[in-house]
Amino acid sequence: MENEATSTACSKGCAECERHKHRSKEEYRSLTNRLNRIEGQIRGIRQMVDDERYCVDILTQVSAVQSALNAFNRELLTRHIKSCVTEDIKSGNDAAVDELCATLQKLMK
């Protein structure tokens, strides 16, 4: 399946044992496009600091980056729920709900 997440039982956290998710080309493109825009915004903020721009102007741009990151999180979380969580529940892995709740708590700090 295109949206399958894979994991292993290793608790060491090594790169070979981390969980992975295959994303469709459309999903990958959408997420990376958002990240590229955010990266450009961050570089723009850095340039504003270098150029000694007015604090409020910089803060406005920081707020825009935060909004863009929130939009990225919403998109990724929606796709996660519709694919990974749904598939885990269908396969009997109810721990996916606990993981989702913990993730939401982290995002809402």
C-alpha positions, 0 to 999 in steps of 0.5 A: 500500500502506498501510505504504509508506515513501517516500524521495528521493535528496536528501542535504541532509536538508531536510524535503521530502526526508526519508523518510516512512511512511504508518501505518494508523489503528490503528498511529498511534493505538497509537504516539501513545497510548504517546507521550501516556502518556510525555509525561504521565509526564515532566510528572509527573516535572517536577512531582515536582522542583518539589514537591521530592520525594524523589530515590528517588521521582523516580528510580523514575519516571524508570525507568518512563519509560525502560521506557515508551520501550523499549516504544515502541521495541520496538513501532515496531521490530517494525512497521518490520521487518514492513513497511518492511524486509520490503518493501525486501528483497522489492523487492531493496533489500538496503541495508535490512538494513544500515540495520536493523543500524545502527539496532539498534546505536544502540538498544543503546547 
